[in-house]
Amino acid sequence: MTKLKKENLKTEWCKSCQYCVASCPKGALSIGEELNLSGFPYVVLDESKCINCGICRIVCPDCVFRFTEN
C-alpha cells in the first residue's frame, strides 16, 4: 500500500492552483501561508485526514504529490 507523507510533497513545484484542495474528499489539503521559491503559497497536507486515495496526484498539473511504499 502507498502512503502520502508531508516530506514527499514537492512544494517547490506547487503553483497554488488548488485543484487538489477542491478535489480532496477528506479535506486533508489546504494552501499554507508560506511561499515557495517561485513566490506561490503551497499546498499543506494534514496526514491525519489523508486516506491515500490518490486523487490529488491525478488532478495536480505540476506533479507535486509523490506516494511512497509503507
CHARMM-style PDB file with segment names, atoms N, HN, CA, C and O in Angstrom:
ATOM      1  N   MET     1       0.841  -1.193   0.000  1.00  0.00      PROA
ATOM      2  CA  MET     1       0.000   0.000   0.000  1.00  0.00      PROA
ATOM      3  C   MET     1       0.877   1.244   0.000  1.00  0.00      PROA
ATOM      4  O   MET     1       1.937   1.269   0.624  1.00  0.00      PROA
ATOM      5  N   THR     2       0.428   2.263  -0.699  1.00  0.00      PROA
ATOM      6  HN  THR     2      -0.433   2.243  -1.206  1.00  0.00      PROA
ATOM      7  CA  THR     2       1.192   3.502  -0.762  1.00  0.00      PROA
ATOM      8  C   THR     2       0.662   4.506   0.245  1.00  0.00      PROA
ATOM      9  O   THR     2      -0.496   4.446   0.659  1.00  0.00      PROA
ATOM     10  N   LYS     3       1.530   5.430   0.631  1.00  0.00      PROA
ATOM     11  HN  LYS     3       2.471   5.479   0.294  1.00  0.00      PROA
ATOM     12  CA  LYS     3       1.186   6.424   1.638  1.00  0.00      PROA
ATOM     13  C   LYS     3       1.701   7.789   1.192  1.00  0.00      PROA
ATOM     14  O   LYS     3       2.834   7.915   0.726  1.00  0.00      PROA
ATOM     15  N   LEU     4       0.868   8.796   1.339  1.00  0.00      PROA
ATOM     16  HN  LEU     4      -0.052   8.694   1.717  1.00  0.00      PROA
ATOM     17  CA  LEU     4       1.287  10.170   1.075  1.00  0.00      PROA
ATOM     18  C   LEU     4       1.809  10.756   2.377  1.00  0.00      PROA
ATOM     19  O   LEU     4       1.142  10.690   3.409  1.00  0.00      PROA
ATOM     20  N   LYS     5       3.004  11.328   2.323  1.00  0.00      PROA
ATOM     21  HN  LYS     5       3.547  11.382   1.485  1.00  0.00      PROA
ATOM     22  CA  LYS     5       3.624  11.919   3.506  1.00  0.00      PROA
ATOM     23  C   LYS     5       4.030  13.352   3.201  1.00  0.00      PROA
ATOM     24  O   LYS     5       4.342  13.697   2.061  1.00  0.00      PROA
ATOM     25  N   LYS     6       4.021  14.176   4.236  1.00  0.00      PROA
ATOM     26  HN  LYS     6       3.768  13.895   5.162  1.00  0.00      PROA
ATOM     27  CA  LYS     6       4.366  15.596   4.079  1.00  0.00      PROA
ATOM     28  C   LYS     6       5.723  15.779   3.405  1.00  0.00      PROA
ATOM     29  O   LYS     6       5.882  16.630   2.530  1.00  0.00      PROA
ATOM     30  N   GLU     7       6.690  14.979   3.816  1.00  0.00      PROA
ATOM     31  HN  GLU     7       6.562  14.288   4.526  1.00  0.00      PROA
ATOM     32  CA  GLU     7       8.047  15.160   3.291  1.00  0.00      PROA
ATOM     33  C   GLU     7       8.173  14.748   1.823  1.00  0.00      PROA
ATOM     34  O   GLU     7       9.198  15.013   1.195  1.00  0.00      PROA
ATOM     35  N   ASN     8       7.147  14.105   1.271  1.00  0.00      PROA
ATOM     36  HN  ASN     8       6.314  13.890   1.781  1.00  0.00      PROA
ATOM     37  CA  ASN     8       7.188  13.694  -0.125  1.00  0.00      PROA
ATOM     38  C   ASN     8       6.498  14.689  -1.054  1.00  0.00      PROA
ATOM     39  O   ASN     8       6.435  14.453  -2.260  1.00  0.00      PROA
ATOM     40  N   LEU     9       5.985  15.782  -0.526  1.00  0.00      PROA
ATOM     41  HN  LEU     9       6.036  15.974   0.455  1.00  0.00      PROA
ATOM     42  CA  LEU     9       5.378  16.808  -1.371  1.00  0.00      PROA
ATOM     43  C   LEU     9       6.484  17.642  -2.004  1.00  0.00      PROA
ATOM     44  O   LEU     9       7.400  18.092  -1.317  1.00  0.00      PROA
ATOM     45  N   LYS    10       6.397  17.841  -3.288  1.00  0.00      PROA
ATOM     46  HN  LYS    10       5.653  17.475  -3.847  1.00  0.00      PROA
ATOM     47  CA  LYS    10       7.345  18.701  -3.999  1.00  0.00      PROA
ATOM     48  C   LYS    10       6.781  20.121  -3.991  1.00  0.00      PROA
ATOM     49  O   LYS    10       6.341  20.633  -5.020  1.00  0.00      PROA
ATOM     50  N   THR    11       6.802  20.747  -2.817  1.00  0.00      PROA
ATOM     51  HN  THR    11       7.160  20.331  -1.980  1.00  0.00      PROA
ATOM     52  CA  THR    11       6.162  22.054  -2.640  1.00  0.00      PROA
ATOM     53  C   THR    11       6.781  23.129  -3.522  1.00  0.00      PROA
ATOM     54  O   THR    11       6.128  24.122  -3.841  1.00  0.00      PROA
ATOM     55  N   GLU    12       8.025  22.939  -3.913  1.00  0.00      PROA
ATOM     56  HN  GLU    12       8.555  22.132  -3.653  1.00  0.00      PROA
ATOM     57  CA  GLU    12       8.661  23.928  -4.786  1.00  0.00      PROA
ATOM     58  C   GLU    12       8.045  23.930  -6.187  1.00  0.00      PROA
ATOM     59  O   GLU    12       8.251  24.876  -6.947  1.00  0.00      PROA
ATOM     60  N   TRP    13       7.298  22.889  -6.535  1.00  0.00      PROA
ATOM     61  HN  TRP    13       7.131  22.120  -5.918  1.00  0.00      PROA
ATOM     62  CA  TRP    13       6.633  22.810  -7.840  1.00  0.00      PROA
ATOM     63  C   TRP    13       5.200  23.347  -7.792  1.00  0.00      PROA
ATOM     64  O   TRP    13       4.595  23.575  -8.840  1.00  0.00      PROA
ATOM     65  N   CYS    14       4.656  23.550  -6.601  1.00  0.00      PROA
ATOM     66  HN  CYS    14       5.147  23.365  -5.750  1.00  0.00      PROA
ATOM     67  CA  CYS    14       3.255  23.954  -6.447  1.00  0.00      PROA
ATOM     68  C   CYS    14       3.044  25.384  -6.951  1.00  0.00      PROA
ATOM     69  O   CYS    14       3.811  26.291  -6.628  1.00  0.00      PROA
ATOM     70  N   LYS    15       1.983  25.563  -7.752  1.00  0.00      PROA
ATOM     71  HN  LYS    15       1.360  24.826  -8.015  1.00  0.00      PROA
ATOM     72  CA  LYS    15       1.634  26.892  -8.264  1.00  0.00      PROA
ATOM     73  C   LYS    15       0.321  27.390  -7.667  1.00  0.00      PROA
ATOM     74  O   LYS    15      -0.272  28.344  -8.171  1.00  0.00      PROA
ATOM     75  N   SER    16      -0.127  26.751  -6.604  1.00  0.00      PROA
ATOM     76  HN  SER    16       0.354  25.976  -6.194  1.00  0.00      PROA
ATOM     77  CA  SER    16      -1.303  27.172  -5.851  1.00  0.00      PROA
ATOM     78  C   SER    16      -2.590  27.186  -6.685  1.00  0.00      PROA
ATOM     79  O   SER    16      -3.440  28.057  -6.498  1.00  0.00      PROA
ATOM     80  N   CYS    17      -2.733  26.236  -7.590  1.00  0.00      PROA
ATOM     81  HN  CYS    17      -2.043  25.528  -7.742  1.00  0.00      PROA
ATOM     82  CA  CYS    17      -3.943  26.183  -8.412  1.00  0.00      PROA
ATOM     83  C   CYS    17      -5.157  25.707  -7.599  1.00  0.00      PROA
ATOM     84  O   CYS    17      -6.300  26.016  -7.935  1.00  0.00      PROA
ATOM     85  N   GLN    18      -4.894  24.963  -6.544  1.00  0.00      PROA
ATOM     86  HN  GLN    18      -3.965  24.713  -6.271  1.00  0.00      PROA
ATOM     87  CA  GLN    18      -5.892  24.467  -5.595  1.00  0.00      PROA
ATOM     88  C   GLN    18      -6.816  23.378  -6.161  1.00  0.00      PROA
ATOM     89  O   GLN    18      -7.861  23.097  -5.575  1.00  0.00      PROA
ATOM     90  N   TYR    19      -6.444  22.766  -7.284  1.00  0.00      PROA
ATOM     91  HN  TYR    19      -5.595  22.994  -7.759  1.00  0.00      PROA
ATOM     92  CA  TYR    19      -7.226  21.636  -7.793  1.00  0.00      PROA
ATOM     93  C   TYR    19      -7.260  20.511  -6.757  1.00  0.00      PROA
ATOM     94  O   TYR    19      -8.296  19.881  -6.547  1.00  0.00      PROA
ATOM     95  N   CYS    20      -6.132  20.271  -6.123  1.00  0.00      PROA
ATOM     96  HN  CYS    20      -5.290  20.783  -6.294  1.00  0.00      PROA
ATOM     97  CA  CYS    20      -6.042  19.196  -5.124  1.00  0.00      PROA
ATOM     98  C   CYS    20      -6.913  19.507  -3.906  1.00  0.00      PROA
ATOM     99  O   CYS    20      -7.598  18.629  -3.381  1.00  0.00      PROA
ATOM    100  N   VAL    21      -6.879  20.757  -3.467  1.00  0.00      PROA
ATOM    101  HN  VAL    21      -6.322  21.470  -3.894  1.00  0.00      PROA
ATOM    102  CA  VAL    21      -7.677  21.173  -2.306  1.00  0.00      PROA
ATOM    103  C   VAL    21      -9.162  20.963  -2.586  1.00  0.00      PROA
ATOM    104  O   VAL    21      -9.892  20.444  -1.741  1.00  0.00      PROA
ATOM    105  N   ALA    22      -9.601  21.363  -3.762  1.00  0.00      PROA
ATOM    106  HN  ALA    22      -9.009  21.785  -4.448  1.00  0.00      PROA
ATOM    107  CA  ALA    22     -11.004  21.233  -4.136  1.00  0.00      PROA
ATOM    108  C   ALA    22     -11.416  19.777  -4.327  1.00  0.00      PROA
ATOM    109  O   ALA    22     -12.584  19.439  -4.135  1.00  0.00      PROA
ATOM    110  N   SER    23     -10.480  18.915  -4.700  1.00  0.00      PROA
ATOM    111  HN  SER    23      -9.531  19.189  -4.856  1.00  0.00      PROA
ATOM    112  CA  SER    23     -10.793  17.518  -5.015  1.00  0.00      PROA
ATOM    113  C   SER    23     -10.659  16.563  -3.841  1.00  0.00      PROA
ATOM    114  O   SER    23     -11.193  15.455  -3.894  1.00  0.00      PROA
ATOM    115  N   CYS    24      -9.968  16.954  -2.793  1.00  0.00      PROA
ATOM    116  HN  CYS    24      -9.534  17.853  -2.750  1.00  0.00      PROA
ATOM    117  CA  CYS    24      -9.722  16.041  -1.667  1.00  0.00      PROA
ATOM    118  C   CYS    24     -11.023  15.721  -0.931  1.00  0.00      PROA
ATOM    119  O   CYS    24     -11.665  16.626  -0.396  1.00  0.00      PROA
ATOM    120  N   PRO    25     -11.426  14.435  -0.895  1.00  0.00      PROA
ATOM    121  CA  PRO    25     -12.696  14.080  -0.266  1.00  0.00      PROA
ATOM    122  C   PRO    25     -12.701  14.216   1.261  1.00  0.00      PROA
ATOM    123  O   PRO    25     -13.770  14.249   1.871  1.00  0.00      PROA
ATOM    124  N   LYS    26     -11.540  14.292   1.873  1.00  0.00      PROA
ATOM    125  HN  LYS    26     -10.671  14.264   1.377  1.00  0.00      PROA
ATOM    126  CA  LYS    26     -11.455  14.370   3.332  1.00  0.00      PROA
ATOM    127  C   LYS    26     -10.946  15.705   3.854  1.00  0.00      PROA
ATOM    128  O   LYS    26     -10.767  15.866   5.061  1.00  0.00      PROA
ATOM    129  N   GLY    27     -10.712  16.658   2.973  1.00  0.00      PROA
ATOM    130  HN  GLY    27     -10.858  16.527   1.992  1.00  0.00      PROA
ATOM    131  CA  GLY    27     -10.233  17.969   3.420  1.00  0.00      PROA
ATOM    132  C   GLY    27      -8.843  17.918   4.020  1.00  0.00      PROA
ATOM    133  O   GLY    27      -8.528  18.696   4.921  1.00  0.00      PROA
ATOM    134  N   ALA    28      -8.004  17.009   3.532  1.00  0.00      PROA
ATOM    135  HN  ALA    28      -8.260  16.377   2.801  1.00  0.00      PROA
ATOM    136  CA  ALA    28      -6.660  16.841   4.076  1.00  0.00      PROA
ATOM    137  C   ALA    28      -5.662  17.847   3.523  1.00  0.00      PROA
ATOM    138  O   ALA    28      -4.541  17.950   4.021  1.00  0.00      PROA
ATOM    139  N   LEU    29      -6.066  18.591   2.493  1.00  0.00      PROA
ATOM    140  HN  LEU    29      -6.977  18.507   2.089  1.00  0.00      PROA
ATOM    141  CA  LEU    29      -5.158  19.536   1.850  1.00  0.00      PROA
ATOM    142  C   LEU    29      -5.660  20.962   1.999  1.00  0.00      PROA
ATOM    143  O   LEU    29      -6.862  21.225   1.965  1.00  0.00      PROA
ATOM    144  N   SER    30      -4.719  21.869   2.164  1.00  0.00      PROA
ATOM    145  HN  SER    30      -3.742  21.656   2.191  1.00  0.00      PROA
ATOM    146  CA  SER    30      -5.039  23.296   2.219  1.00  0.00      PROA
ATOM    147  C   SER    30      -3.851  24.054   1.641  1.00  0.00      PROA
ATOM    148  O   SER    30      -2.781  23.482   1.432  1.00  0.00      PROA
ATOM    149  N   ILE    31      -4.043  25.316   1.390  1.00  0.00      PROA
ATOM    150  HN  ILE    31      -4.913  25.780   1.560  1.00  0.00      PROA
ATOM    151  CA  ILE    31      -2.942  26.155   0.924  1.00  0.00      PROA
ATOM    152  C   ILE    31      -2.416  26.929   2.125  1.00  0.00      PROA
ATOM    153  O   ILE    31      -3.164  27.622   2.815  1.00  0.00      PROA
ATOM    154  N   GLY    32      -1.119  26.796   2.359  1.00  0.00      PROA
ATOM    155  HN  GLY    32      -0.512  26.233   1.799  1.00  0.00      PROA
ATOM    156  CA  GLY    32      -0.493  27.431   3.506  1.00  0.00      PROA
ATOM    157  C   GLY    32      -0.205  28.908   3.276  1.00  0.00      PROA
ATOM    158  O   GLY    32      -0.539  29.468   2.232  1.00  0.00      PROA
ATOM    159  N   GLU    33       0.411  29.515   4.256  1.00  0.00      PROA
ATOM    160  HN  GLU    33       0.682  29.060   5.104  1.00  0.00      PROA
ATOM    161  CA  GLU    33       0.730  30.938   4.193  1.00  0.00      PROA
ATOM    162  C   GLU    33       2.143  31.210   3.683  1.00  0.00      PROA
ATOM    163  O   GLU    33       2.426  32.306   3.198  1.00  0.00      PROA
ATOM    164  N   GLU    34       3.029  30.225   3.788  1.00  0.00      PROA
ATOM    165  HN  GLU    34       2.799  29.335   4.182  1.00  0.00      PROA
ATOM    166  CA  GLU    34       4.403  30.412   3.333  1.00  0.00      PROA
ATOM    167  C   GLU    34       4.476  30.308   1.819  1.00  0.00      PROA
ATOM    168  O   GLU    34       3.639  29.658   1.192  1.00  0.00      PROA
ATOM    169  N   LEU    35       5.483  30.952   1.234  1.00  0.00      PROA
ATOM    170  HN  LEU    35       6.163  31.479   1.744  1.00  0.00      PROA
ATOM    171  CA  LEU    35       5.683  30.938  -0.205  1.00  0.00      PROA
ATOM    172  C   LEU    35       6.850  30.039  -0.585  1.00  0.00      PROA
ATOM    173  O   LEU    35       7.840  29.949   0.141  1.00  0.00      PROA
ATOM    174  N   ASN    36       6.724  29.371  -1.735  1.00  0.00      PROA
ATOM    175  HN  ASN    36       5.920  29.444  -2.324  1.00  0.00      PROA
ATOM    176  CA  ASN    36       7.852  28.599  -2.243  1.00  0.00      PROA
ATOM    177  C   ASN    36       8.802  29.536  -2.992  1.00  0.00      PROA
ATOM    178  O   ASN    36       8.568  30.744  -3.041  1.00  0.00      PROA
ATOM    179  N   LEU    37       9.861  28.993  -3.570  1.00  0.00      PROA
ATOM    180  HN  LEU    37      10.051  28.012  -3.530  1.00  0.00      PROA
ATOM    181  CA  LEU    37      10.857  29.834  -4.227  1.00  0.00      PROA
ATOM    182  C   LEU    37      10.320  30.555  -5.458  1.00  0.00      PROA
ATOM    183  O   LEU    37      10.902  31.547  -5.897  1.00  0.00      PROA
ATOM    184  N   SER    38       9.218  30.067  -6.016  1.00  0.00      PROA
ATOM    185  HN  SER    38       8.745  29.261  -5.660  1.00  0.00      PROA
ATOM    186  CA  SER    38       8.593  30.729  -7.166  1.00  0.00      PROA
ATOM    187  C   SER    38       7.613  31.818  -6.747  1.00  0.00      PROA
ATOM    188  O   SER    38       7.061  32.517  -7.596  1.00  0.00      PROA
ATOM    189  N   GLY    39       7.392  31.966  -5.431  1.00  0.00      PROA
ATOM    190  HN  GLY    39       7.841  31.398  -4.741  1.00  0.00      PROA
ATOM    191  CA  GLY    39       6.517  33.010  -4.918  1.00  0.00      PROA
ATOM    192  C   GLY    39       5.062  32.615  -4.745  1.00  0.00      PROA
ATOM    193  O   GLY    39       4.200  33.471  -4.542  1.00  0.00      PROA
ATOM    194  N   PHE    40       4.784  31.312  -4.826  1.00  0.00      PROA
ATOM    195  HN  PHE    40       5.484  30.617  -4.991  1.00  0.00      PROA
ATOM    196  CA  PHE    40       3.411  30.829  -4.660  1.00  0.00      PROA
ATOM    197  C   PHE    40       3.206  30.239  -3.261  1.00  0.00      PROA
ATOM    198  O   PHE    40       4.094  29.556  -2.752  1.00  0.00      PROA
ATOM    199  N   PRO    41       2.053  30.489  -2.630  1.00  0.00      PROA
ATOM    200  CA  PRO    41       1.729  29.740  -1.414  1.00  0.00      PROA
ATOM    201  C   PRO    41       1.500  28.293  -1.836  1.00  0.00      PROA
ATOM    202  O   PRO    41       0.863  28.035  -2.857  1.00  0.00      PROA
ATOM    203  N   TYR    42       2.013  27.361  -1.062  1.00  0.00      PROA
ATOM    204  HN  TYR    42       2.531  27.570  -0.232  1.00  0.00      PROA
ATOM    205  CA  TYR    42       1.968  25.968  -1.492  1.00  0.00      PROA
ATOM    206  C   TYR    42       1.063  25.099  -0.631  1.00  0.00      PROA
ATOM    207  O   TYR    42       0.666  25.474   0.473  1.00  0.00      PROA
ATOM    208  N   VAL    43       0.756  23.942  -1.165  1.00  0.00      PROA
ATOM    209  HN  VAL    43       1.079  23.638  -2.062  1.00  0.00      PROA
ATOM    210  CA  VAL    43      -0.163  23.003  -0.535  1.00  0.00      PROA
ATOM    211  C   VAL    43       0.433  22.423   0.752  1.00  0.00      PROA
ATOM    212  O   VAL    43       1.631  22.156   0.841  1.00  0.00      PROA
ATOM    213  N   VAL    44      -0.447  22.238   1.747  1.00  0.00      PROA
ATOM    214  HN  VAL    44      -1.421  22.455   1.675  1.00  0.00      PROA
ATOM    215  CA  VAL    44      -0.072  21.669   3.034  1.00  0.00      PROA
ATOM    216  C   VAL    44      -0.954  20.446   3.272  1.00  0.00      PROA
ATOM    217  O   VAL    44      -2.158  20.489   3.019  1.00  0.00      PROA
ATOM    218  N   LEU    45      -0.365  19.368   3.750  1.00  0.00      PROA
ATOM    219  HN  LEU    45       0.613  19.332   3.955  1.00  0.00      PROA
ATOM    220  CA  LEU    45      -1.071  18.110   3.985  1.00  0.00      PROA
ATOM    221  C   LEU    45      -1.286  17.868   5.469  1.00  0.00      PROA
ATOM    222  O   LEU    45      -0.358  18.007   6.265  1.00  0.00      PROA
ATOM    223  N   ASP    46      -2.510  17.504   5.846  1.00  0.00      PROA
ATOM    224  HN  ASP    46      -3.265  17.390   5.199  1.00  0.00      PROA
ATOM    225  CA  ASP    46      -2.817  17.028   7.193  1.00  0.00      PROA
ATOM    226  C   ASP    46      -2.869  15.507   7.099  1.00  0.00      PROA
ATOM    227  O   ASP    46      -3.890  14.942   6.707  1.00  0.00      PROA
ATOM    228  N   GLU    47      -1.773  14.845   7.456  1.00  0.00      PROA
ATOM    229  HN  GLU    47      -0.943  15.304   7.774  1.00  0.00      PROA
ATOM    230  CA  GLU    47      -1.657  13.394   7.312  1.00  0.00      PROA
ATOM    231  C   GLU    47      -2.737  12.643   8.087  1.00  0.00      PROA
ATOM    232  O   GLU    47      -3.108  11.534   7.703  1.00  0.00      PROA
ATOM    233  N   SER    48      -3.244  13.226   9.162  1.00  0.00      PROA
ATOM    234  HN  SER    48      -2.942  14.127   9.474  1.00  0.00      PROA
ATOM    235  CA  SER    48      -4.252  12.545   9.971  1.00  0.00      PROA
ATOM    236  C   SER    48      -5.596  12.420   9.247  1.00  0.00      PROA
ATOM    237  O   SER    48      -6.406  11.559   9.590  1.00  0.00      PROA
ATOM    238  N   LYS    49      -5.832  13.266   8.259  1.00  0.00      PROA
ATOM    239  HN  LYS    49      -5.174  13.966   7.981  1.00  0.00      PROA
ATOM    240  CA  LYS    49      -7.082  13.223   7.497  1.00  0.00      PROA
ATOM    241  C   LYS    49      -6.950  12.462   6.182  1.00  0.00      PROA
ATOM    242  O   LYS    49      -7.952  12.030   5.613  1.00  0.00      PROA
ATOM    243  N   CYS    50      -5.733  12.297   5.699  1.00  0.00      PROA
ATOM    244  HN  CYS    50      -4.918  12.648   6.161  1.00  0.00      PROA
ATOM    245  CA  CYS    50      -5.485  11.693   4.395  1.00  0.00      PROA
ATOM    246  C   CYS    50      -5.834  10.203   4.396  1.00  0.00      PROA
ATOM    247  O   CYS    50      -5.440   9.464   5.299  1.00  0.00      PROA
ATOM    248  N   ILE    51      -6.585   9.770   3.361  1.00  0.00      PROA
ATOM    249  HN  ILE    51      -6.905  10.370   2.628  1.00  0.00      PROA
ATOM    250  CA  ILE    51      -6.950   8.357   3.212  1.00  0.00      PROA
ATOM    251  C   ILE    51      -6.195   7.698   2.052  1.00  0.00      PROA
ATOM    252  O   ILE    51      -6.497   6.564   1.678  1.00  0.00      PROA
ATOM    253  N   ASN    52      -5.227   8.399   1.493  1.00  0.00      PROA
ATOM    254  HN  ASN    52      -4.982   9.320   1.797  1.00  0.00      PROA
ATOM    255  CA  ASN    52      -4.375   7.870   0.430  1.00  0.00      PROA
ATOM    256  C   ASN    52      -5.147   7.443  -0.808  1.00  0.00      PROA
ATOM    257  O   ASN    52      -4.835   6.420  -1.418  1.00  0.00      PROA
ATOM    258  N   CYS    53      -6.141   8.214  -1.173  1.00  0.00      PROA
ATOM    259  HN  CYS    53      -6.395   9.045  -0.678  1.00  0.00      PROA
ATOM    260  CA  CYS    53      -6.965   7.878  -2.338  1.00  0.00      PROA
ATOM    261  C   CYS    53      -6.256   8.178  -3.654  1.00  0.00      PROA
ATOM    262  O   CYS    53      -6.562   7.559  -4.672  1.00  0.00      PROA
ATOM    263  N   GLY    54      -5.311   9.121  -3.647  1.00  0.00      PROA
ATOM    264  HN  GLY    54      -5.062   9.624  -2.820  1.00  0.00      PROA
ATOM    265  CA  GLY    54      -4.541   9.444  -4.838  1.00  0.00      PROA
ATOM    266  C   GLY    54      -5.186  10.461  -5.764  1.00  0.00      PROA
ATOM    267  O   GLY    54      -4.636  10.764  -6.823  1.00  0.00      PROA
ATOM    268  N   ILE    55      -6.337  10.989  -5.388  1.00  0.00      PROA
ATOM    269  HN  ILE    55      -6.784  10.743  -4.528  1.00  0.00      PROA
ATOM    270  CA  ILE    55      -6.999  11.978  -6.245  1.00  0.00      PROA
ATOM    271  C   ILE    55      -6.112  13.206  -6.439  1.00  0.00      PROA
ATOM    272  O   ILE    55      -6.069  13.763  -7.536  1.00  0.00      PROA
ATOM    273  N   CYS    56      -5.420  13.628  -5.416  1.00  0.00      PROA
ATOM    274  HN  CYS    56      -5.455  13.175  -4.525  1.00  0.00      PROA
ATOM    275  CA  CYS    56      -4.540  14.799  -5.516  1.00  0.00      PROA
ATOM    276  C   CYS    56      -3.492  14.599  -6.602  1.00  0.00      PROA
ATOM    277  O   CYS    56      -3.212  15.513  -7.378  1.00  0.00      PROA
ATOM    278  N   ARG    57      -2.923  13.423  -6.655  1.00  0.00      PROA
ATOM    279  HN  ARG    57      -3.151  12.680  -6.025  1.00  0.00      PROA
ATOM    280  CA  ARG    57      -1.899  13.128  -7.660  1.00  0.00      PROA
ATOM    281  C   ARG    57      -2.482  13.163  -9.070  1.00  0.00      PROA
ATOM    282  O   ARG    57      -1.822  13.600 -10.013  1.00  0.00      PROA
ATOM    283  N   ILE    58      -3.704  12.706  -9.202  1.00  0.00      PROA
ATOM    284  HN  ILE    58      -4.240  12.351  -8.436  1.00  0.00      PROA
ATOM    285  CA  ILE    58      -4.358  12.671 -10.513  1.00  0.00      PROA
ATOM    286  C   ILE    58      -4.671  14.078 -11.021  1.00  0.00      PROA
ATOM    287  O   ILE    58      -4.456  14.369 -12.198  1.00  0.00      PROA
ATOM    288  N   VAL    59      -5.172  14.945 -10.157  1.00  0.00      PROA
ATOM    289  HN  VAL    59      -5.347  14.709  -9.201  1.00  0.00      PROA
ATOM    290  CA  VAL    59      -5.605  16.279 -10.603  1.00  0.00      PROA
ATOM    291  C   VAL    59      -4.484  17.316 -10.651  1.00  0.00      PROA
ATOM    292  O   VAL    59      -4.652  18.362 -11.278  1.00  0.00      PROA
ATOM    293  N   CYS    60      -3.368  17.061 -10.020  1.00  0.00      PROA
ATOM    294  HN  CYS    60      -3.231  16.211  -9.511  1.00  0.00      PROA
ATOM    295  CA  CYS    60      -2.283  18.051  -9.948  1.00  0.00      PROA
ATOM    296  C   CYS    60      -1.547  18.167 -11.285  1.00  0.00      PROA
ATOM    297  O   CYS    60      -0.950  17.195 -11.747  1.00  0.00      PROA
ATOM    298  N   PRO    61      -1.585  19.347 -11.907  1.00  0.00      PROA
ATOM    299  CA  PRO    61      -0.886  19.526 -13.178  1.00  0.00      PROA
ATOM    300  C   PRO    61       0.631  19.679 -13.020  1.00  0.00      PROA
ATOM    301  O   PRO    61       1.363  19.659 -14.010  1.00  0.00      PROA
ATOM    302  N   ASP    62       1.100  19.832 -11.783  1.00  0.00      PROA
ATOM    303  HN  ASP    62       0.505  19.849 -10.979  1.00  0.00      PROA
ATOM    304  CA  ASP    62       2.518  20.089 -11.547  1.00  0.00      PROA
ATOM    305  C   ASP    62       3.253  18.952 -10.853  1.00  0.00      PROA
ATOM    306  O   ASP    62       4.403  19.125 -10.450  1.00  0.00      PROA
ATOM    307  N   CYS    63       2.624  17.799 -10.706  1.00  0.00      PROA
ATOM    308  HN  CYS    63       1.689  17.658 -11.034  1.00  0.00      PROA
ATOM    309  CA  CYS    63       3.257  16.600 -10.125  1.00  0.00      PROA
ATOM    310  C   CYS    63       3.852  16.845  -8.735  1.00  0.00      PROA
ATOM    311  O   CYS    63       4.957  16.395  -8.436  1.00  0.00      PROA
ATOM    312  N   VAL    64       3.107  17.562  -7.896  1.00  0.00      PROA
ATOM    313  HN  VAL    64       2.209  17.928  -8.139  1.00  0.00      PROA
ATOM    314  CA  VAL    64       3.563  17.896  -6.550  1.00  0.00      PROA
ATOM    315  C   VAL    64       3.554  16.670  -5.635  1.00  0.00      PROA
ATOM    316  O   VAL    64       4.357  16.591  -4.705  1.00  0.00      PROA
ATOM    317  N   PHE    65       2.664  15.722  -5.885  1.00  0.00      PROA
ATOM    318  HN  PHE    65       2.012  15.786  -6.641  1.00  0.00      PROA
ATOM    319  CA  PHE    65       2.428  14.621  -4.956  1.00  0.00      PROA
ATOM    320  C   PHE    65       3.203  13.366  -5.336  1.00  0.00      PROA
ATOM    321  O   PHE    65       3.144  12.902  -6.475  1.00  0.00      PROA
ATOM    322  N   ARG    66       3.933  12.822  -4.357  1.00  0.00      PROA
ATOM    323  HN  ARG    66       3.981  13.198  -3.432  1.00  0.00      PROA
ATOM    324  CA  ARG    66       4.682  11.580  -4.518  1.00  0.00      PROA
ATOM    325  C   ARG    66       4.257  10.626  -3.403  1.00  0.00      PROA
ATOM    326  O   ARG    66       4.325  10.970  -2.224  1.00  0.00      PROA
ATOM    327  N   PHE    67       3.831   9.456  -3.775  1.00  0.00      PROA
ATOM    328  HN  PHE    67       3.776   9.176  -4.733  1.00  0.00      PROA
ATOM    329  CA  PHE    67       3.449   8.447  -2.798  1.00  0.00      PROA
ATOM    330  C   PHE    67       4.606   7.482  -2.602  1.00  0.00      PROA
ATOM    331  O   PHE    67       5.344   7.208  -3.549  1.00  0.00      PROA
ATOM    332  N   THR    68       4.779   6.962  -1.394  1.00  0.00      PROA
ATOM    333  HN  THR    68       4.180   7.184  -0.625  1.00  0.00      PROA
ATOM    334  CA  THR    68       5.850   6.018  -1.097  1.00  0.00      PROA
ATOM    335  C   THR    68       5.271   4.738  -0.522  1.00  0.00      PROA
ATOM    336  O   THR    68       4.148   4.723  -0.018  1.00  0.00      PROA
ATOM    337  N   GLU    69       6.032   3.685  -0.601  1.00  0.00      PROA
ATOM    338  HN  GLU    69       6.944   3.697  -1.010  1.00  0.00      PROA
ATOM    339  CA  GLU    69       5.626   2.417  -0.002  1.00  0.00      PROA
ATOM    340  C   GLU    69       5.750   2.515   1.508  1.00  0.00      PROA
ATOM    341  O   GLU    69       6.666   3.151   2.028  1.00  0.00      PROA
ATOM    342  N   ASN    70       4.808   1.871   2.216  1.00  0.00      PROA
ATOM    343  HN  ASN    70       4.063   1.354   1.794  1.00  0.00      PROA
ATOM    344  CA  ASN    70       4.866   1.853   3.696  1.00  0.00      PROA
ATOM    345  C   ASN    70       6.029   1.027   4.155  1.00  0.00      PROA
ATOM    346  OT1 ASN    70       6.251   0.887   5.358  1.00  0.00      PROA
TER     347      ASN     70
END
